[in-house]
């Protein structure tokens, strides 16, 4: 463990912008939800009506978890049901980034040549991720408690989020020991996260409630914020985290630096003819990511479309809720506004895929795999455009599937696909900005995630809290048509497309003129 403190400072220095952005941005979400709930359900009768309609709805429970009561705190905890998934994802990606990615890039070997213990790098990554989750949980508790809800419930809500992040930090640490590359570790970790969500959903939505106890996400709900807190559940998360970290340390001691415990699948002795172009290589590298995002958004679409039929009944007599939904998008109909808000969420998710696909360029460059490709007849622009093809057209495919799945569950078939594709101009702006950062400021390319987080806060929290229109207008998602139900205007769409095109062209121009790689 020698040198853990120094490596921890290095991790925090490298993430000095990324960590504060996600901590502060995500901590604003529960505060925004609370304000929306208080505006939409100002009295006990309105909250009880919502509870009576949805507490026994299997679809609502599967989506966000159990609803334990009709108080403001109960509705807040239920509304934040998906936050543990986001925190778990960020935690495991943080650990993988500072463990397996460091090995893959060769930096772990350099730091290991100094006075650093074998497990110091792993310990520093886990401590950074767990510390960030703890700070997020405490800020969430303070922010929510400042709005007047019970203090115990507020901190139970925040610490439940932290507990989920701790466990998945341990999952990321284990996954980093098993696979040969960072992409494989991320795949294993995300697979475990999806399994945890499915177990939680199956336990909450069926008589087999014990299944939810097998999921770290379910533990956050079983802490029961604002419903007679069960503080001992936190010990379950701490124990699981300790077991996973201990297992990661034991596995790390059994492998060589750069090696993996799972056997690598042997490839062909010669490449297929289909791999003779940069686009074919990009497809080989990007197809797994595209598949995961498509399947996940399709499942979410089925859930969101399934509950759309109940929205009109739930919100029928509540003008405040209808007003909140109308600010998120759509026309006068409550169901249209709900579906338009759902499309906005899909747009933000598709932007996440687009950013990840675009940043694959930078990952290939820093890992040293870009140089051998560019040493052939492939040019820089062609190589870059091959990956950006997936950032742009892959996001269109993801949105198409999400819109189709939502429409299928809602009963409109493919009728919601145009509404989903209306998000594309804003998604492409994010992809273009990521490409521009890769070309102009490659060391800060990961800042594209910070831009997405900022737009997420503006589009969801800022809209709910009625921030100034000038501030909200910073987000490209504020300028796209609100479909279904809303008017369609071509002018903002064309402006967004021009911004995206200009960002891509500027990034490609800068990429042609700078050195490769840039460390």
N, C-alpha and C positions, 0 to 999 in steps of 0.2 A: 504493500500500500504506500510505499515511499513515493512522494511527489504528487499525491492526490490533490493536495491543496493548490499546487501550482497549475496542474492540469485543469482543475475546476475553474480557476481564474481565466485560463485560456478559453475554456468552453464559454464562459459567461462573456468574455470579450468578443468572441466570434459571433455570439448571438445577442449582442447588446442592443440591437434594433429589433430583431425578430421576436425575442421573448416578451419585451414590454408591449409590443403591438398586439400579440395574441392575448396576453393576460388582460390588458386594459380593455381591448376591444370586446373580448368575450364576457368580461365582467359587467359590461354595460347592458348586455342582453337581458339578464334577469330584472335589472332595474327598469328597462323599457317594457318588459312583459308586465311587471307589476303596475306601472302607470296605465297601461292599456286595460288591464283587468279592472282596476278601480274605476276607470272611465266607462267601461262597457257594462259592468255589474255594480252599480253604485249602492245597492241595498241587498239585504239578506235574501229577500224574495227572489230577485233576479238570479243570484248565485245558486239558490236552492233549485230553481227551475233548470238551470244548466246541469246541476248535479243529477237531478232526477232523470234527465234525458240521456246523459252520457256515461254515468257511472257503471251501468250494466251493458254498455255497448262494446261488444268484443273488438270491433274495428278501432274505436277510439283508444281502448286500453292497449291493444297491440301496438298502436302507433307511439303513444307517449307514456304508457305505464298506468298503474292503478290510481284512481282518484279516491282519496280517503275521506273527504268531507267537502263542505261547501263554503268554507271560509276563504278569505282572500289568499291566505298562505297556502291552503290546499290547492286552490286553482293555480297559484304560481308554481308550486312544486310539480304539478301535473304538466303545466305548459312548458316547463324546463326539462321534460322527460328525455329529450334527445341530446341535451348538453353533455351528459356523461360520455356519450359516444364520441363527441367532438374532442373532449378533453383526453380520452383514452387514445384517440388517433394521434393527437399532437404529441403526447408523451412518448408513445412507442416510436414515432418518426424521429423525435429528438434524440432518443437513445441510439437508434440505428445510425443516424447521421454522425454521431460523435464516436461511434465504435467501428462498425463494419465499413462505413464509407471512408473513415480515416485509414483503415487497413488497405482498402482497395486503391486509394490514391497514393499510398506509399508513405504517408505522413506518420503513421503509427510506428513504422520502423525507425524513422528519424528520432522521434521523441523517446522511443524505447532504448536508443543507443546512449541516452543520458542517464542520470541517476534517477531512474523511475522504476517503481516496482511493476511486476507483471500485471497486476490487477488494478493499477492506479487509473488507467484510462477508462476502464469499465466503471469503476467506482465514481469517477468524476462525472461521467455521462449520466449515471443513474441519479446522483445527488442533484445535478442541475435540473433534470426533468422533474424529480420529486419536489424539489424546492420551488420550482415554478408553479407546479400544481397546488402546492400549499399556499403560496402567495395569492394565486387566483381564487382559491376557496375562501381565504380570509377576506379578500377584497369584496368578493360576492356577498359574504355574510354581512360585512359592514355596510355595503351599499344598500342591500335590501332592508337591513334593520333601520337604517336612517330614514326609510320611508314609512316607518311606524308599525311594521309587523313585529310579532314576538321575537325577541333576541335569540332564544334557544332554537327556534325553528329556522331562523335565518342562517345561523352558523351550522346547523345540521344540514341544511341544503348545500352550503358551500363546501363543507368538509366531505359530504357525500361525493361531490364532484372530484375533490382532491383524492379521495380514496380510490376512485376508479382510475384516475391518472396514475397513481402509484402502482397499481396492479399491472397496468399495461406498460409502464416503464420496465417492470420486471419481465413482461412478455417480450418486449423489444430486446432486452438484454439476452434472453435465452435464444431468440430467433437469430441474433447476430452471431451466435456461436455455431449454428447448425448449417448455414448455407455458405456458398462460395462467394456470393456477391451481395451488395446492399439491396439490389432489387429483389433478390430471393428472400432476404430477411424482411423487407417491407411486405412482400407478398404473404409470408407466413404470419406476420403480426396482424395484418389487415384481415386475413382469414380467421384468426382467433377472435378478432373484434366482431366480425360478422357473426361468427358462431355464438359469441356471448349475447349479441343482440337477439338472435333467433331464439336462444334458450330463454331469455327474459320475456320475449314476446309470447312464446309458447306457454310459459308458466303463468303469465298474467292473463292470457286469453283463453285458457282451458282449465278444467278441473285439476289438472296435474300441476298445482302451484309450486310443488317442490322443485320443478325444473328451473324456476327463477333463482333459486338459491345456488344453482350451479354457475351463475353468471355474475361477474363483478359489477355489471350494469344493474342487475337485479338487486345487488346489495345496497346500492345508492338509494333505490326506491324503498327497500326494507328498513332503512334508517328512519323512515316515516317523519320527515320534516313537517312541523305544524300539526301533527296528528299523534302526539304521544311519542316523542323521540325515543328510539331504541339505540342508545349510544354504544352499546356493546357490539353492534354490527361493524363499527369502525375497526374493532380488534380483528375481525375476520379479514378485512382488507389489508391491515398491517401484517397479519400472519402470512397471508398469501403472497404479499410483496416480498417478505423476508425469505420465504421458501423459493420463490422464483429467482431472486437475486443470488441466493446461495447456490441454486442449481446452475445459474449462469457462470458463477465463479468456478464451480467444479468442472463444468464443461470446458471453460476457457483453459484450465490447467491441463486438459487432455488433448489439446490440439496445438499445432505449430502456428506461428504468426502467418496470416494469409491463407491458412488452410481451413477446412470445415469438417464437421463431424458427419454430415450426411454425404453419401457418395455422389460424385458428380456424374451425370449421365453422359456417356461417351457420344461424341458427335460423329458425323461422317468424315471419312478421310479426305474427301474433296467437297467443296461447296456445290450446291445445286446451281443450275443455270439461272434459276429465278433470283439468285442473290447477286447478279452481276451489275446491279445499278444501285445508287444511293437510296432510291425510293424503296426498293425491295429490302435492303438492309434496314431501313427505318421501320418498315412494316414488321420485320422480324423482331426488332427491339421494342416496338410500341404496341404490338397486338395484345399482349397480356394486360397492360394498363387500360387499353380501350375496352377490353372484355369486362374487366372488373367494374369500371365506372358504368358501363351500359347495364350490366345486370343489377347493380345496386340501385341505380336510378329507376330502372323498370320496376323493381320491388317497391320502392318508395311511391312510384306513380300508382301502382295498384292499391296501396294503402290510402293515399290521398284521394284517389278517385272513388274508392269505396265509401268514404265518409262524406263525400260531397252531397249525396242524397239527403243526409241528415242535417246538413247545414241550414237549409231554409227553415226547417222546423225548429231547430235550436235557436236561431236568431230572428224568428218571425216577429216577435213583439219587442225586440231590443234595437232601438234606433242607434244607440251608441256603438254597438257592435257593427251594425251595418256601416256606420260612418268610418270606423277604423278600417274595415275591409275595403271600403271604397277608396281610402287613401293609399292602400296597397295596390289597387288597380281594379279594372273592370268597370262595368256600367252601373246602372241603378239596381239591378237584380243582385240579391245577396249571394246567390250561388255563383253568378258570373264573377263577382268580386273575389269570392273565395278561390275560384279556379284561376283567376288572373294572379292573385297572390301566390298560388302554388306554382304557376309558371315562372314567377320572379325567383322563387327558391330554386327551381330547376336551372334557371339561367345562371344564378350564382354558383351552383354546383358544377354546371358545365364549364364555367369560367375556371373553376379549380382544375378540371381535367385539362383545359386548354393551356393553362400555365404550366402544369406538370409536363405535358407533351412538349411544349416549347423549351422548357428548361432541360430536357433531355439532351439538347445540343450542348449546353454548358457541362452537363455531367460527362458526356462522351469526351469533351475537350480536356477537362481536368483529370480524367482517368487515363489519358494518353492514348485513347482509341481513335481520336479524330485524325491524328497525324498519319498513321498508316493508310487510312482511307484517302486523305488528301494527297498522299504521295503517288497515288494512281492517277488515272485520267480524270477523276472526279474533281470538279472545281468547288470552291468554297460556297458560292451561291447555290449551286445545285445540291450540294450536301445539306446546306441549311434549309433550303426549300423542301427537301424531302421530309425533314422532321416537322417543319411548320405546316406541311400538308395535313398532318394528323391533328395539329393544334386547331386548325381551321375547319377542315371537313370532318374530322373525328368528332369535334364538338357538335357539329350539325347532326351527325348520326346519333350521338347520345341524346340530344334534345328530341329528335324524331321518335326514338324508342320511348323516351319518358312521356312525351305527349300521347303517343299511341296507347301506352299502358294505362295512363290516367283516363283517357277516353274509353278504353275497354271496360275498366271497372265502373266508370260513371254511366256507361250505356250509350255513349255517342260514337263509338267506333273510333275512326281516325279523325273525328271532328276537332279534336284539340291539338292536332299536330301543327297546324298553322299558328296557333297561339303560342306553342312552345318555340317554334322557329322564329317568332317575332323577337325572341331574346338574343338572337345571333349577333346583331350588330354590336351590342354591348359586350358580349362574350369575345368577339373578335378584337375589340379595343384592348381588352386585357391581354389577349394573345399577342397583339402588336406591340404593346408596351413591354411585354416580356422579351420579345425579339429585339426591341430597341435597346433594352438594358444589356442583353447578351452582347450586342455589337459595340455599344458605346461605353458601358460601365460593367464589364464582365464580372468584376469582383463583387458587384452589388446586384447580380442577376436575381438572387433569392429575394430581393426587395419586391419582386412581382407578387409574392405571397402577401407582403405587407400592404400593397395596393389593393389586393383582393379583400383583405381583412377590413381595410378602411371603407371600401365600397359596401361591404356587408353591413357594417355598423350604420352607415348612412342610409342604406336601403331599408333596413329592418328597424333598428332602434330609432334612428333619426326620424323616420316617417311616423312611427308610433308616437313619438314625443313632440311631433310638429315643429321640428327645427326649421330655421330660416330656409326659404326656398333657394337662396343663393348657395348656401352651404350644401343642401341636398343635391343641388344641380351639379356638384363636382362628380357625383357618381354617374357613369353612363347609363346605368339601369333606370335612372329617373327620366330618361328621354325617349325610351322605347314605347311603342303602342301597348296599351293595357288590354290585352285580349285574353278571353272572349269578353264581348260586351262593350269595350271601349272604342273610341274613334281611332282610325288609322291615318297617320300623317307621314308622307314620304320625306319631308324636309329633314327632321331630326335623324331619320334612318340614314339618309345620304351623308349627313355630316359625320355620323359615327363611322360609317364605312370609309369615308375619306381620312378620318383620323387614324383608323386602323391601318389603312394602306400606307399613309405617310410614315407611321411608326415602323412598319415592316421594311419599307424602302430605306429609311434612315439606318435601321439596324443592320441591314444587309450591306449597305455602303460602308459603314464603319467596320463590319466584319472583314471586308475585303482588304482594308488598309491596316489593320492591327496585327500584332504577332499572335501566333497560335503555337502552343497554349500560353495563356496568361494566368499565372498562379494566383 
